[in-house]
Amino acid sequence: MDAMCTMLDMEFTREEIKAALDHIGDLKAPGPDGMPAIVYKRHWHFMGDKIVAEVLAVLNGGALLEGWNDTNVVLIPKVKNPNRIKDLRPINLCNVVYKLVSKVIANRLKLILPTLIYENQSAFVPGRLITDNVLLAYEISHYLLNKKTGKEGVAAVKADMSKAYDRVEWAFLRAMLQKLGFRRHWVDLIMRCVTMVRYQIKINGELTHQLCPSRGLRHGDPVSAYLFVICAEGLSPLLHDAERTG
């Protein structure tokens, strides 16, 4: 835990922020402020110092500035003629300045996830491949289909986390961060990013009034995948205990 905290607590740098900006697509759909990443990249020579100062202030414990965490939600059809809510995929459009904060946090989390997350979780953990679990599932299915001898039967259970990101409880996320040994200032930093979001949904070209959620992680937020993996880690010990005790 000490090594993890030491790694997380290293001083945030200008280089980390610039690297985060460089990894954002130039013309990815912008957030409510309407400015795509290419604007910041092309004018970095005279706006870089100001951006770095503001982002560092947030990363070092300051409040998110007004409007930074505002997010537009656009509904993208999953099928040709959608007629139900579940036929639409919500895409969250965040401001680039917020993404810089979130991306720097995500890059730090990637450094320590391999030491925190059980080996059976392969998604979004550096050094692991989700295809390994796909192959393992295929081998298990092949064994089940071809088992014809023996007195004991075998079975497989497929669990699907429907609307997984939307159902993450913030209190549980905070509890998991604390349980895994994150220091208070890191827990507070992550929870500010997660809980201070304000949504506006675009319907028929018009934005609704602002909505303040009480749970969930944003699709499209650079840090969301890693926070979901941390939340899912709460299930792993239960599965291992069940396997061990039979």
PyRosetta script that sets phi, psi and omega in degrees:
from pyrosetta import init, pose_from_sequence

init()
pose = pose_from_sequence("MDAMCTMLDMEFTREEIKAALDHIGDLKAPGPDGMPAIVYKRHWHFMGDKIVAEVLAVLNGGALLEGWNDTNVVLIPKVKNPNRIKDLRPINLCNVVYKLVSKVIANRLKLILPTLIYENQSAFVPGRLITDNVLLAYEISHYLLNKKTGKEGVAAVKADMSKAYDRVEWAFLRAMLQKLGFRRHWVDLIMRCVTMVRYQIKINGELTHQLCPSRGLRHGDPVSAYLFVICAEGLSPLLHDAERTG")
pose.set_psi(1, -38.0)
pose.set_omega(1, -179.9)
pose.set_phi(2, -63.0)
pose.set_psi(2, -40.9)
pose.set_omega(2, 179.2)
pose.set_phi(3, -64.6)
pose.set_psi(3, -39.6)
pose.set_omega(3, 178.5)
pose.set_phi(4, -62.5)
pose.set_psi(4, -48.2)
pose.set_omega(4, -178.6)
pose.set_phi(5, -64.7)
pose.set_psi(5, -37.6)
pose.set_omega(5, 177.7)
pose.set_phi(6, -61.9)
pose.set_psi(6, -41.1)
pose.set_omega(6, 179.9)
pose.set_phi(7, -66.8)
pose.set_psi(7, -42.9)
pose.set_omega(7, -179.9)
pose.set_phi(8, -68.7)
pose.set_psi(8, -33.0)
pose.set_omega(8, -173.5)
pose.set_phi(9, -87.1)
pose.set_psi(9, 4.6)
pose.set_omega(9, 175.1)
pose.set_phi(10, -60.2)
pose.set_psi(10, 148.1)
pose.set_omega(10, -177.5)
pose.set_phi(11, -60.6)
pose.set_psi(11, 132.5)
pose.set_omega(11, 175.1)
pose.set_phi(12, -69.9)
pose.set_psi(12, 144.3)
pose.set_omega(12, -173.4)
pose.set_phi(13, -126.3)
pose.set_psi(13, 161.9)
pose.set_omega(13, 175.1)
pose.set_phi(14, -60.5)
pose.set_psi(14, -38.2)
pose.set_omega(14, -178.1)
pose.set_phi(15, -62.7)
pose.set_psi(15, -37.6)
pose.set_omega(15, 177.8)
pose.set_phi(16, -63.2)
pose.set_psi(16, -40.9)
pose.set_omega(16, -178.9)
pose.set_phi(17, -68.0)
pose.set_psi(17, -42.7)
pose.set_omega(17, 178.9)
pose.set_phi(18, -65.4)
pose.set_psi(18, -39.4)
pose.set_omega(18, 177.9)
pose.set_phi(19, -63.3)
pose.set_psi(19, -38.5)
pose.set_omega(19, 177.6)
pose.set_phi(20, -62.7)
pose.set_psi(20, -42.8)
pose.set_omega(20, 178.5)
pose.set_phi(21, -63.3)
pose.set_psi(21, -42.7)
pose.set_omega(21, -177.9)
pose.set_phi(22, -63.3)
pose.set_psi(22, -24.6)
pose.set_omega(22, -178.4)
pose.set_phi(23, -89.6)
pose.set_psi(23, -1.1)
pose.set_omega(23, 175.8)
pose.set_phi(24, -91.3)
pose.set_psi(24, 130.7)
pose.set_omega(24, -179.3)
pose.set_phi(25, -56.7)
pose.set_psi(25, 135.8)
pose.set_omega(25, -175.5)
pose.set_phi(26, -52.1)
pose.set_psi(26, -46.4)
pose.set_omega(26, -172.1)
pose.set_phi(27, -116.1)
pose.set_psi(27, 24.9)
pose.set_omega(27, 174.1)
pose.set_phi(28, -60.3)
pose.set_psi(28, 145.7)
pose.set_omega(28, -176.2)
pose.set_phi(29, -51.8)
pose.set_psi(29, 125.6)
pose.set_omega(29, -176.6)
pose.set_phi(30, -76.3)
pose.set_psi(30, 167.3)
pose.set_omega(30, 176.2)
pose.set_phi(31, -83.8)
pose.set_psi(31, -161.7)
pose.set_omega(31, -176.5)
pose.set_phi(32, -58.9)
pose.set_psi(32, -26.3)
pose.set_omega(32, -179.3)
pose.set_phi(33, -77.4)
pose.set_psi(33, -9.4)
pose.set_omega(33, 173.7)
pose.set_phi(34, 77.4)
pose.set_psi(34, 6.4)
pose.set_omega(34, -175.6)
pose.set_phi(35, -106.4)
pose.set_psi(35, 113.4)
pose.set_omega(35, 176.6)
pose.set_phi(36, -74.5)
pose.set_psi(36, 169.4)
pose.set_omega(36, -175.3)
pose.set_phi(37, -61.7)
pose.set_psi(37, -29.0)
pose.set_omega(37, -176.7)
pose.set_phi(38, -62.1)
pose.set_psi(38, -28.7)
pose.set_omega(38, 177.8)
pose.set_phi(39, -62.9)
pose.set_psi(39, -45.5)
pose.set_omega(39, -179.5)
pose.set_phi(40, -68.9)
pose.set_psi(40, -37.5)
pose.set_omega(40, -178.7)
pose.set_phi(41, -67.3)
pose.set_psi(41, -44.0)
pose.set_omega(41, -176.6)
pose.set_phi(42, -71.8)
pose.set_psi(42, -26.3)
pose.set_omega(42, -176.8)
pose.set_phi(43, -113.6)
pose.set_psi(43, 22.5)
pose.set_omega(43, -178.6)
pose.set_phi(44, -60.8)
pose.set_psi(44, -30.4)
pose.set_omega(44, -175.1)
pose.set_phi(45, -63.0)
pose.set_psi(45, -26.4)
pose.set_omega(45, 178.2)
pose.set_phi(46, -119.4)
pose.set_psi(46, -12.1)
pose.set_omega(46, 176.9)
pose.set_phi(47, -109.8)
pose.set_psi(47, -6.4)
pose.set_omega(47, -176.3)
pose.set_phi(48, -60.9)
pose.set_psi(48, -43.9)
pose.set_omega(48, -177.5)
pose.set_phi(49, -60.8)
pose.set_psi(49, -42.9)
pose.set_omega(49, -179.3)
pose.set_phi(50, -66.2)
pose.set_psi(50, -43.7)
pose.set_omega(50, -179.9)
pose.set_phi(51, -63.2)
pose.set_psi(51, -45.9)
pose.set_omega(51, -179.9)
pose.set_phi(52, -59.7)
pose.set_psi(52, -43.6)
pose.set_omega(52, -179.0)
pose.set_phi(53, -62.0)
pose.set_psi(53, -43.1)
pose.set_omega(53, -178.4)
pose.set_phi(54, -69.5)
pose.set_psi(54, -42.1)
pose.set_omega(54, -179.8)
pose.set_phi(55, -66.8)
pose.set_psi(55, -42.5)
pose.set_omega(55, 178.2)
pose.set_phi(56, -62.4)
pose.set_psi(56, -36.2)
pose.set_omega(56, 179.1)
pose.set_phi(57, -61.2)
pose.set_psi(57, -41.6)
pose.set_omega(57, 178.6)
pose.set_phi(58, -68.0)
pose.set_psi(58, -46.1)
pose.set_omega(58, -178.1)
pose.set_phi(59, -63.1)
pose.set_psi(59, -28.3)
pose.set_omega(59, -178.6)
pose.set_phi(60, -94.6)
pose.set_psi(60, 16.9)
pose.set_omega(60, 171.6)
pose.set_phi(61, 113.2)
pose.set_psi(61, -4.0)
pose.set_omega(61, 180.0)
pose.set_phi(62, -76.3)
pose.set_psi(62, 167.8)
pose.set_omega(62, -179.7)
pose.set_phi(63, -78.8)
pose.set_psi(63, 149.7)
pose.set_omega(63, 172.0)
pose.set_phi(64, -67.4)
pose.set_psi(64, 134.0)
pose.set_omega(64, -178.7)
pose.set_phi(65, -68.3)
pose.set_psi(65, 156.1)
pose.set_omega(65, -178.9)
pose.set_phi(66, -53.9)
pose.set_psi(66, 125.9)
pose.set_omega(66, 176.3)
pose.set_phi(67, 90.2)
pose.set_psi(67, -16.3)
pose.set_omega(67, -177.5)
pose.set_phi(68, -59.3)
pose.set_psi(68, -39.8)
pose.set_omega(68, -173.7)
pose.set_phi(69, -96.8)
pose.set_psi(69, 11.6)
pose.set_omega(69, 174.5)
pose.set_phi(70, -70.8)
pose.set_psi(70, 143.5)
pose.set_omega(70, -173.8)
pose.set_phi(71, -140.4)
pose.set_psi(71, 131.2)
pose.set_omega(71, 172.5)
pose.set_phi(72, -92.5)
pose.set_psi(72, 137.3)
pose.set_omega(72, 178.1)
pose.set_phi(73, -110.1)
pose.set_psi(73, 120.8)
pose.set_omega(73, 178.3)
pose.set_phi(74, -113.0)
pose.set_psi(74, 134.5)
pose.set_omega(74, -177.1)
pose.set_phi(75, -94.6)
pose.set_psi(75, 119.3)
pose.set_omega(75, -178.8)
pose.set_phi(76, -106.1)
pose.set_psi(76, 126.1)
pose.set_omega(76, -179.4)
pose.set_phi(77, -64.5)
pose.set_psi(77, 136.5)
pose.set_omega(77, 173.9)
pose.set_phi(78, -87.5)
pose.set_psi(78, -25.9)
pose.set_omega(78, -177.7)
pose.set_phi(79, -125.4)
pose.set_psi(79, 171.6)
pose.set_omega(79, -173.8)
pose.set_phi(80, -65.6)
pose.set_psi(80, -45.6)
pose.set_omega(80, -178.2)
pose.set_phi(81, -124.6)
pose.set_psi(81, 80.6)
pose.set_omega(81, -177.1)
pose.set_phi(82, -69.1)
pose.set_psi(82, 136.5)
pose.set_omega(82, 175.4)
pose.set_phi(83, -134.8)
pose.set_psi(83, 3.8)
pose.set_omega(83, 176.3)
pose.set_phi(84, -131.7)
pose.set_psi(84, 156.1)
pose.set_omega(84, -178.9)
pose.set_phi(85, -58.2)
pose.set_psi(85, -38.6)
pose.set_omega(85, -177.4)
pose.set_phi(86, -69.9)
pose.set_psi(86, -9.2)
pose.set_omega(86, 175.8)
pose.set_phi(87, -82.8)
pose.set_psi(87, -2.1)
pose.set_omega(87, -177.6)
pose.set_phi(88, -115.1)
pose.set_psi(88, 138.6)
pose.set_omega(88, 177.9)
pose.set_phi(89, -106.2)
pose.set_psi(89, 119.1)
pose.set_omega(89, 179.0)
pose.set_phi(90, -77.0)
pose.set_psi(90, 128.7)
pose.set_omega(90, 175.6)
pose.set_phi(91, -110.6)
pose.set_psi(91, 123.7)
pose.set_omega(91, -178.4)
pose.set_phi(92, -93.8)
pose.set_psi(92, 123.9)
pose.set_omega(92, -179.2)
pose.set_phi(93, -104.5)
pose.set_psi(93, 108.0)
pose.set_omega(93, -177.6)
pose.set_phi(94, -99.7)
pose.set_psi(94, 153.3)
pose.set_omega(94, 174.7)
pose.set_phi(95, -67.1)
pose.set_psi(95, 145.6)
pose.set_omega(95, -178.6)
pose.set_phi(96, -60.9)
pose.set_psi(96, -39.2)
pose.set_omega(96, -178.3)
pose.set_phi(97, -62.3)
pose.set_psi(97, -36.8)
pose.set_omega(97, 175.5)
pose.set_phi(98, -68.7)
pose.set_psi(98, -40.2)
pose.set_omega(98, -179.6)
pose.set_phi(99, -60.0)
pose.set_psi(99, -31.5)
pose.set_omega(99, 178.0)
pose.set_phi(100, -63.3)
pose.set_psi(100, -43.7)
pose.set_omega(100, 177.1)
pose.set_phi(101, -61.8)
pose.set_psi(101, -50.4)
pose.set_omega(101, -176.7)
pose.set_phi(102, -64.3)
pose.set_psi(102, -39.6)
pose.set_omega(102, -178.5)
pose.set_phi(103, -67.2)
pose.set_psi(103, -39.5)
pose.set_omega(103, 177.5)
pose.set_phi(104, -63.8)
pose.set_psi(104, -42.9)
pose.set_omega(104, 176.8)
pose.set_phi(105, -61.2)
pose.set_psi(105, -44.7)
pose.set_omega(105, -179.7)
pose.set_phi(106, -60.9)
pose.set_psi(106, -41.4)
pose.set_omega(106, -179.6)
pose.set_phi(107, -65.2)
pose.set_psi(107, -34.1)
pose.set_omega(107, 175.8)
pose.set_phi(108, -69.9)
pose.set_psi(108, -41.5)
pose.set_omega(108, -179.3)
pose.set_phi(109, -63.0)
pose.set_psi(109, -36.3)
pose.set_omega(109, -179.9)
pose.set_phi(110, -59.3)
pose.set_psi(110, -28.5)
pose.set_omega(110, -178.2)
pose.set_phi(111, -68.4)
pose.set_psi(111, -30.8)
pose.set_omega(111, -172.1)
pose.set_phi(112, -109.3)
pose.set_psi(112, -10.9)
pose.set_omega(112, -178.1)
pose.set_phi(113, -58.4)
pose.set_psi(113, -40.0)
pose.set_omega(113, -179.1)
pose.set_phi(114, -58.8)
pose.set_psi(114, -25.2)
pose.set_omega(114, 179.6)
pose.set_phi(115, -88.2)
pose.set_psi(115, -13.4)
pose.set_omega(115, -176.2)
pose.set_phi(116, -102.2)
pose.set_psi(116, -31.8)
pose.set_omega(116, -168.0)
pose.set_phi(117, -99.1)
pose.set_psi(117, 134.5)
pose.set_omega(117, 177.5)
pose.set_phi(118, -53.5)
pose.set_psi(118, 148.9)
pose.set_omega(118, -175.8)
pose.set_phi(119, -65.8)
pose.set_psi(119, -21.3)
pose.set_omega(119, -179.7)
pose.set_phi(120, -75.0)
pose.set_psi(120, -8.4)
pose.set_omega(120, 174.3)
pose.set_phi(121, -96.2)
pose.set_psi(121, 112.4)
pose.set_omega(121, -175.1)
pose.set_phi(122, -108.1)
pose.set_psi(122, -14.1)
pose.set_omega(122, -177.9)
pose.set_phi(123, -79.1)
pose.set_psi(123, 135.1)
pose.set_omega(123, 173.1)
pose.set_phi(124, 64.3)
pose.set_psi(124, 15.7)
pose.set_omega(124, 176.3)
pose.set_phi(125, -109.8)
pose.set_psi(125, 117.9)
pose.set_omega(125, -178.4)
pose.set_phi(126, -55.3)
pose.set_psi(126, 139.3)
pose.set_omega(126, 179.6)
pose.set_phi(127, 87.7)
pose.set_psi(127, -2.4)
pose.set_omega(127, 178.4)
pose.set_phi(128, -121.8)
pose.set_psi(128, 152.6)
pose.set_omega(128, -178.3)
pose.set_phi(129, -119.2)
pose.set_psi(129, 128.8)
pose.set_omega(129, 178.9)
pose.set_phi(130, -64.7)
pose.set_psi(130, -24.6)
pose.set_omega(130, 178.5)
pose.set_phi(131, -63.6)
pose.set_psi(131, -25.7)
pose.set_omega(131, 176.4)
pose.set_phi(132, -61.1)
pose.set_psi(132, -42.3)
pose.set_omega(132, 179.1)
pose.set_phi(133, -71.7)
pose.set_psi(133, -32.2)
pose.set_omega(133, 176.1)
pose.set_phi(134, -62.4)
pose.set_psi(134, -45.6)
pose.set_omega(134, 178.8)
pose.set_phi(135, -64.6)
pose.set_psi(135, -39.0)
pose.set_omega(135, 178.3)
pose.set_phi(136, -62.8)
pose.set_psi(136, -43.7)
pose.set_omega(136, 178.5)
pose.set_phi(137, -62.0)
pose.set_psi(137, -38.5)
pose.set_omega(137, 178.6)
pose.set_phi(138, -64.5)
pose.set_psi(138, -43.0)
pose.set_omega(138, 179.9)
pose.set_phi(139, -63.9)
pose.set_psi(139, -39.8)
pose.set_omega(139, 178.6)
pose.set_phi(140, -64.9)
pose.set_psi(140, -44.0)
pose.set_omega(140, 178.7)
pose.set_phi(141, -61.0)
pose.set_psi(141, -41.5)
pose.set_omega(141, 179.2)
pose.set_phi(142, -62.0)
pose.set_psi(142, -41.2)
pose.set_omega(142, 178.9)
pose.set_phi(143, -64.1)
pose.set_psi(143, -44.1)
pose.set_omega(143, -178.4)
pose.set_phi(144, -63.2)
pose.set_psi(144, -41.1)
pose.set_omega(144, -177.2)
pose.set_phi(145, -69.6)
pose.set_psi(145, -26.4)
pose.set_omega(145, -174.3)
pose.set_phi(146, -105.0)
pose.set_psi(146, -0.1)
pose.set_omega(146, 179.6)
pose.set_phi(147, -74.4)
pose.set_psi(147, 119.0)
pose.set_omega(147, -177.5)
pose.set_phi(148, -127.6)
pose.set_psi(148, -5.3)
pose.set_omega(148, -178.5)
pose.set_phi(149, -124.1)
pose.set_psi(149, 166.2)
pose.set_omega(149, 178.6)
pose.set_phi(150, 99.1)
pose.set_psi(150, 150.6)
pose.set_omega(150, -177.9)
pose.set_phi(151, -85.1)
pose.set_psi(151, -23.3)
pose.set_omega(151, -177.6)
pose.set_phi(152, -93.0)
pose.set_psi(152, 132.2)
pose.set_omega(152, 176.7)
pose.set_phi(153, -85.6)
pose.set_psi(153, 162.5)
pose.set_omega(153, 178.0)
pose.set_phi(154, -130.7)
pose.set_psi(154, 156.1)
pose.set_omega(154, -179.6)
pose.set_phi(155, -148.9)
pose.set_psi(155, 159.4)
pose.set_omega(155, 176.1)
pose.set_phi(156, -125.6)
pose.set_psi(156, 144.9)
pose.set_omega(156, 179.0)
pose.set_phi(157, -119.9)
pose.set_psi(157, 126.5)
pose.set_omega(157, 175.8)
pose.set_phi(158, -103.6)
pose.set_psi(158, 119.7)
pose.set_omega(158, 179.4)
pose.set_phi(159, -108.8)
pose.set_psi(159, 125.0)
pose.set_omega(159, -179.0)
pose.set_phi(160, -112.0)
pose.set_psi(160, 122.4)
pose.set_omega(160, 177.9)
pose.set_phi(161, -86.9)
pose.set_psi(161, 91.0)
pose.set_omega(161, -179.4)
pose.set_phi(162, -70.9)
pose.set_psi(162, 135.9)
pose.set_omega(162, -179.1)
pose.set_phi(163, 51.7)
pose.set_psi(163, 45.1)
pose.set_omega(163, -169.6)
pose.set_phi(164, -57.8)
pose.set_psi(164, -51.0)
pose.set_omega(164, -178.3)
pose.set_phi(165, -61.5)
pose.set_psi(165, -40.3)
pose.set_omega(165, -175.0)
pose.set_phi(166, -68.0)
pose.set_psi(166, -20.8)
pose.set_omega(166, -174.3)
pose.set_phi(167, -100.9)
pose.set_psi(167, 7.3)
pose.set_omega(167, 177.2)
pose.set_phi(168, -70.7)
pose.set_psi(168, 120.5)
pose.set_omega(168, 177.5)
pose.set_phi(169, -82.2)
pose.set_psi(169, 130.0)
pose.set_omega(169, -176.8)
pose.set_phi(170, -62.8)
pose.set_psi(170, -37.4)
pose.set_omega(170, 179.4)
pose.set_phi(171, -62.9)
pose.set_psi(171, -37.1)
pose.set_omega(171, 178.8)
pose.set_phi(172, -69.4)
pose.set_psi(172, -40.7)
pose.set_omega(172, 177.2)
pose.set_phi(173, -59.6)
pose.set_psi(173, -46.5)
pose.set_omega(173, 178.5)
pose.set_phi(174, -60.3)
pose.set_psi(174, -44.1)
pose.set_omega(174, -179.3)
pose.set_phi(175, -63.0)
pose.set_psi(175, -38.9)
pose.set_omega(175, 179.1)
pose.set_phi(176, -66.6)
pose.set_psi(176, -42.3)
pose.set_omega(176, 178.6)
pose.set_phi(177, -60.5)
pose.set_psi(177, -43.5)
pose.set_omega(177, 179.2)
pose.set_phi(178, -66.8)
pose.set_psi(178, -41.0)
pose.set_omega(178, -179.2)
pose.set_phi(179, -63.7)
pose.set_psi(179, -35.7)
pose.set_omega(179, -178.6)
pose.set_phi(180, -80.8)
pose.set_psi(180, -3.1)
pose.set_omega(180, 172.7)
pose.set_phi(181, 98.7)
pose.set_psi(181, 12.7)
pose.set_omega(181, 177.0)
pose.set_phi(182, -68.6)
pose.set_psi(182, 137.5)
pose.set_omega(182, 178.4)
pose.set_phi(183, -72.0)
pose.set_psi(183, 160.7)
pose.set_omega(183, -170.2)
pose.set_phi(184, -58.4)
pose.set_psi(184, -41.6)
pose.set_omega(184, -176.2)
pose.set_phi(185, -67.2)
pose.set_psi(185, -28.9)
pose.set_omega(185, 176.9)
pose.set_phi(186, -74.5)
pose.set_psi(186, -40.6)
pose.set_omega(186, 176.3)
pose.set_phi(187, -60.2)
pose.set_psi(187, -45.3)
pose.set_omega(187, -179.2)
pose.set_phi(188, -64.2)
pose.set_psi(188, -40.4)
pose.set_omega(188, 179.2)
pose.set_phi(189, -61.3)
pose.set_psi(189, -48.2)
pose.set_omega(189, -179.7)
pose.set_phi(190, -63.7)
pose.set_psi(190, -43.9)
pose.set_omega(190, -177.2)
pose.set_phi(191, -68.7)
pose.set_psi(191, -29.9)
pose.set_omega(191, 174.3)
pose.set_phi(192, -62.8)
pose.set_psi(192, -43.4)
pose.set_omega(192, 179.6)
pose.set_phi(193, -63.3)
pose.set_psi(193, -38.4)
pose.set_omega(193, -174.7)
pose.set_phi(194, -78.9)
pose.set_psi(194, -41.7)
pose.set_omega(194, -168.1)
pose.set_phi(195, -94.0)
pose.set_psi(195, -14.6)
pose.set_omega(195, -175.7)
pose.set_phi(196, -95.7)
pose.set_psi(196, 13.9)
pose.set_omega(196, 179.9)
pose.set_phi(197, -72.1)
pose.set_psi(197, 145.6)
pose.set_omega(197, 172.6)
pose.set_phi(198, -129.5)
pose.set_psi(198, 128.0)
pose.set_omega(198, -176.2)
pose.set_phi(199, -102.4)
pose.set_psi(199, 148.2)
pose.set_omega(199, 161.9)
pose.set_phi(200, -131.9)
pose.set_psi(200, 129.9)
pose.set_omega(200, -177.1)
pose.set_phi(201, -98.0)
pose.set_psi(201, 131.3)
pose.set_omega(201, 177.9)
pose.set_phi(202, -90.4)
pose.set_psi(202, 117.2)
pose.set_omega(202, 179.5)
pose.set_phi(203, -127.3)
pose.set_psi(203, 122.0)
pose.set_omega(203, -177.9)
pose.set_phi(204, 53.4)
pose.set_psi(204, 38.6)
pose.set_omega(204, 176.2)
pose.set_phi(205, 82.5)
pose.set_psi(205, -1.9)
pose.set_omega(205, -178.8)
pose.set_phi(206, -116.0)
pose.set_psi(206, 144.6)
pose.set_omega(206, 178.5)
pose.set_phi(207, -90.1)
pose.set_psi(207, 137.8)
pose.set_omega(207, 175.4)
pose.set_phi(208, -75.2)
pose.set_psi(208, 178.6)
pose.set_omega(208, 171.9)
pose.set_phi(209, -68.9)
pose.set_psi(209, 164.7)
pose.set_omega(209, -177.3)
pose.set_phi(210, -71.0)
pose.set_psi(210, 140.3)
pose.set_omega(210, 178.8)
pose.set_phi(211, -119.2)
pose.set_psi(211, 134.8)
pose.set_omega(211, 178.1)
pose.set_phi(212, -110.9)
pose.set_psi(212, 110.0)
pose.set_omega(212, -177.1)
pose.set_phi(213, -73.4)
pose.set_psi(213, 165.7)
pose.set_omega(213, 176.8)
pose.set_phi(214, -119.1)
pose.set_psi(214, 1.3)
pose.set_omega(214, 175.5)
pose.set_phi(215, -162.8)
pose.set_psi(215, 173.6)
pose.set_omega(215, 173.7)
pose.set_phi(216, 100.0)
pose.set_psi(216, 159.0)
pose.set_omega(216, 174.3)
pose.set_phi(217, -118.0)
pose.set_psi(217, 148.3)
pose.set_omega(217, -178.0)
pose.set_phi(218, -81.5)
pose.set_psi(218, 133.4)
pose.set_omega(218, 165.4)
pose.set_phi(219, -70.6)
pose.set_psi(219, 133.6)
pose.set_omega(219, 179.9)
pose.set_phi(220, 97.2)
pose.set_psi(220, -11.6)
pose.set_omega(220, 174.5)
pose.set_phi(221, -81.8)
pose.set_psi(221, 125.5)
pose.set_omega(221, -175.0)
pose.set_phi(222, -54.8)
pose.set_psi(222, -28.8)
pose.set_omega(222, -174.7)
pose.set_phi(223, -91.5)
pose.set_psi(223, -11.8)
pose.set_omega(223, -171.4)
pose.set_phi(224, -60.1)
pose.set_psi(224, -43.5)
pose.set_omega(224, -177.1)
pose.set_phi(225, -59.7)
pose.set_psi(225, -40.1)
pose.set_omega(225, -177.9)
pose.set_phi(226, -72.7)
pose.set_psi(226, -35.1)
pose.set_omega(226, 176.9)
pose.set_phi(227, -69.4)
pose.set_psi(227, -35.1)
pose.set_omega(227, 177.4)
pose.set_phi(228, -66.1)
pose.set_psi(228, -40.0)
pose.set_omega(228, 177.1)
pose.set_phi(229, -60.5)
pose.set_psi(229, -39.6)
pose.set_omega(229, 178.1)
pose.set_phi(230, -63.8)
pose.set_psi(230, -42.4)
pose.set_omega(230, 178.0)
pose.set_phi(231, -64.9)
pose.set_psi(231, -43.1)
pose.set_omega(231, -179.6)
pose.set_phi(232, -63.5)
pose.set_psi(232, -22.8)
pose.set_omega(232, 179.5)
pose.set_phi(233, -63.3)
pose.set_psi(233, -20.1)
pose.set_omega(233, 176.0)
pose.set_phi(234, -65.4)
pose.set_psi(234, -23.6)
pose.set_omega(234, 179.3)
pose.set_phi(235, -83.1)
pose.set_psi(235, -30.5)
pose.set_omega(235, -173.9)
pose.set_phi(236, -57.9)
pose.set_psi(236, -47.2)
pose.set_omega(236, 179.5)
pose.set_phi(237, -60.9)
pose.set_psi(237, -33.7)
pose.set_omega(237, 179.0)
pose.set_phi(238, -65.7)
pose.set_psi(238, -41.2)
pose.set_omega(238, 178.6)
pose.set_phi(239, -66.8)
pose.set_psi(239, -40.6)
pose.set_omega(239, 179.5)
pose.set_phi(240, -66.4)
pose.set_psi(240, -38.8)
pose.set_omega(240, 177.7)
pose.set_phi(241, -64.4)
pose.set_psi(241, -41.7)
pose.set_omega(241, 179.3)
pose.set_phi(242, -63.9)
pose.set_psi(242, -38.6)
pose.set_omega(242, 178.6)
pose.set_phi(243, -66.9)
pose.set_psi(243, -40.6)
pose.set_omega(243, -176.4)
pose.set_phi(244, -70.3)
pose.set_psi(244, -38.8)
pose.set_omega(244, -176.5)
pose.set_phi(245, -89.3)
pose.set_psi(245, -11.2)
pose.set_omega(245, 179.0)
pose.set_phi(246, 76.6)
pose.dump_pdb("model.pdb")
